[in-house]
């Protein structure tokens, strides 16, 4: 991938250049964090996993083969790190304080301001996990079908069919919500 501007940063990282790591983080950290937040329920855990991703990238920079864009490689690392974190996660034994949630008027204000976005987000959350992840990789993280296939470890045709099913399922969910069903 000679046209990948991140390749120079990765090569510099492989030689121990910390500034290259910082530059790569500045370029992709926000997008990777958004991807991780989609996979992990806890935003703080997503931030911790992002740090793990960047450390894994630092350690693995020298072994990057160039089979994909660096961004795709980073998202693949993020996916593996997130699934590892999920496997390590113990169930939360803390009881839910429902009264605390009711006292948070900021949440309600935000929902009111972003009602349409929240309906779409909620509908996306209803998608099966493979369809949701495919949709997020393609539309939110702007990966190509080939890149999404690399990240998810499946064939490009699988990505195409998952994306088609995701769009159709999402359309049905949104139509159902608009009609007032399933709320």
Phi, psi and omega in degrees: 000074185289336181276004183273112181295338180284345181297322178296321178296318181295319178296320178294321177298319181299335178268003176096014181280104181294326179296328177293320176298315179298321179292319178295320177297316180298323182285322190237350184304315182297318181290320179294320178299318178298319178297315180296323178296331176288333181268330186247140183287331186260117180301325179293321177296322178299320179293321178294319179294325177302319178297321177297321179298313183292325176293320177296321178295319178300312182290327185263002184305320182290340182262002178297123185271343181084019179286349181212177172291153179300321179302316179296318178300316180296319180293324175298318176298316180301318181298313180296317180295321179295316180293326175296318179296320179296317180296325181282341188293132175266147177301140180283121181268001181286127179292146180285127177265092184294328180295324179297320179294324180290332181282348185274088182288339179298324179296315181295321178297317180295318179298319180296321181288331185241038187303313182295318178298320181293323177299318180292315178300317180297319179295320178296321179296336179282345180294150171302148188307317182293323178290318180298313182295319178299312180300315181295318180297319183285311188269318182275325184256001171056038175275152174284170177300320179296315181295318178297322178297319178297313181299316185273350178071036179229172179286154179301323178299326177295320178297315180299316181289322177296319180295318178298314179295321180298316180297316180294318180294316179299317178302315180296318179297314181294321177295320179296317179294320180296325179281353177093010178264152172071026178264000000 
